[in-house]
Amino acid sequence: MSEDHTVVLPLAVIEGQHLIALIDEFLLLVDAPERDADAALRRLTPMAYPDDEEASQEYAALTRADLLDRRAEEAALVRADLAAFDREEGLNRRDAMRPRDALITGDHLDAWLRTLTALRLVLATRIGIENADAHDPEDERYGVYDWLGYRLEGLIQAADERDARF
């Protein structure tokens, strides 16, 4: 597979800014000293041995920090790819809705996929989504969860097209 293939992800300026904010919050979360106690982060590092609690805890103790560090590195990479969307002060509605392209090089696409998935998992934990039907449609955070899924689906299609070509 060629790593010079670039995916163009058009986002409204405000979408890019909101995604930056979500990533910034995620980076704070994965870098928090109490990260082992957070249910959302535990969901990012699921049990390796569901039938053996002791073995799962031992495995988690050995791998969780490395897994979360890798997630932080990938999220920082995605954050850097969104530099064109950094906050602009005093945007009017028209400017906020103006499209701008996020350019995702082939070697960054997997980091984007994993980061958006991680954001969705954290948000799902925060709003109590355990399966597709288990959510409160009135919860405004569900709209963010759904939007992340929409963007993730588009990137998955781009990854599939990329893989089909190479």
C-alpha positions in Angstrom: 0.0 0.0 0.0 1.3 3.4 -0.9 1.5 5.9 2.0 1.3 8.9 -0.3 -2.4 8.5 -0.9 -4.2 11.4 0.7 -7.8 11.4 1.9 -9.6 14.7 1.7 -12.2 15.1 4.5 -14.3 18.3 3.9 -15.5 19.7 7.2 -17.2 22.9 8.1 -14.9 25.2 10.1 -17.0 24.7 13.1 -16.9 20.9 12.7 -13.2 21.0 12.7 -13.1 23.2 15.7 -15.4 20.9 17.6 -13.4 17.9 16.7 -10.3 19.7 18.0 -12.0 20.4 21.2 -13.1 16.7 21.6 -9.5 15.6 20.9 -8.1 18.1 23.4 -10.5 16.8 26.1 -9.5 13.2 25.1 -5.8 14.0 25.4 -6.4 15.4 28.9 -8.4 12.3 29.8 -5.7 9.8 28.7 -3.0 11.8 30.4 -4.8 12.1 33.7 -3.1 10.5 36.7 -6.2 8.7 37.7 -6.8 7.2 34.2 -6.8 3.6 35.5 -10.0 4.4 37.5 -11.9 5.8 34.6 -14.6 3.6 33.1 -14.4 5.2 29.7 -10.7 4.5 29.5 -11.2 0.9 30.7 -13.6 0.5 27.8 -10.7 1.5 25.5 -8.6 -1.3 27.0 -11.1 -4.1 27.3 -10.6 -7.3 29.2 -8.2 -9.7 27.4 -9.6 -12.7 29.2 -13.3 -12.3 30.0 -13.5 -15.6 31.8 -10.5 -14.9 34.0 -10.7 -11.7 36.0 -7.2 -12.1 37.6 -5.5 -12.8 34.3 -7.3 -9.8 32.7 -6.2 -7.5 35.5 -2.7 -8.7 35.2 -2.7 -8.2 31.5 -4.2 -4.8 31.9 -1.6 -3.8 34.4 1.1 -4.7 31.9 -0.4 -3.2 28.8 -2.9 -0.4 29.7 -0.4 2.4 30.0 1.2 1.6 26.6 -2.2 1.3 24.9 -3.3 4.6 26.3 0.0 6.3 25.4 -0.4 5.0 21.8 -4.0 6.4 21.7 -2.7 9.8 23.0 0.0 9.8 20.3 -2.5 9.0 17.6 -4.9 11.6 18.9 -2.1 14.2 18.8 -1.4 13.3 15.2 -5.1 13.8 14.3 -5.0 17.1 16.2 -2.0 18.2 14.2 -3.8 17.3 10.9 -6.6 19.6 12.0 -4.3 22.7 12.4 -6.2 24.5 9.6 -9.3 24.5 11.8 -7.7 26.1 14.9 -10.0 28.5 16.6 -10.6 31.7 14.8 -12.1 34.4 17.0 -15.4 36.0 16.1 -16.6 33.8 13.3 -20.1 34.6 12.0 -22.4 31.8 11.1 -21.5 31.9 7.4 -17.8 31.7 8.1 -18.3 28.9 10.7 -20.2 26.8 8.1 -17.5 27.5 5.4 -16.0 24.2 4.2 -12.4 23.5 4.7 -10.5 20.3 3.8 -8.7 18.2 6.4 -5.9 16.4 4.5 -5.2 12.9 5.8 -2.1 11.3 4.4 -2.3 7.5 3.9 -0.1 6.8 6.9 -2.3 8.9 9.2 -5.6 7.4 8.2 -5.4 4.5 10.6 -4.7 6.9 13.5 -7.8 8.9 12.4 -9.9 5.7 12.4 -8.7 4.6 15.8 -9.0 8.1 17.3 -12.6 8.7 16.2 -13.5 5.2 17.4 -11.9 6.0 20.8 -13.8 9.3 21.0 -17.1 7.4 20.3 -16.3 4.8 22.9 -15.5 7.4 25.6 -18.6 9.3 24.7 -20.7 6.1 24.7 -19.5 5.3 28.1 -20.3 8.8 29.4 -23.9 8.7 28.1 -24.6 5.1 28.9 -24.7 3.6 25.4 -24.0 -0.1 25.6 -25.6 -1.1 22.3 -27.1 0.7 19.3 -30.6 1.1 20.8 -29.6 2.0 24.3 -29.5 5.8 24.4 -31.6 8.8 25.3 -32.4 10.5 22.0 -33.0 13.8 23.9 -29.4 13.8 25.2 -27.5 16.4 23.2 -24.3 14.4 23.5 -25.9 11.7 21.4 -25.8 14.0 18.4 -22.0 14.3 18.8 -21.8 10.5 19.2 -23.9 10.1 16.0 -21.8 12.8 14.1 -18.6 11.0 15.0 -20.1 7.8 13.7 -21.0 9.5 10.4 -17.5 10.9 10.0 -16.0 7.5 11.0 -18.1 5.7 8.4 -16.9 8.1 5.7 -13.3 7.4 6.7 -13.9 3.7 6.7 -15.2 3.9 3.1 -12.1 5.9 2.2 -9.9 3.3 3.8 -11.7 0.5 1.9 -11.2 2.4 -1.4 -7.6 2.9 -0.6 -7.1 -0.7 0.2 -8.9 -1.8 -3.0 -6.5 0.3 -5.1 -3.4 -1.1 -3.5 
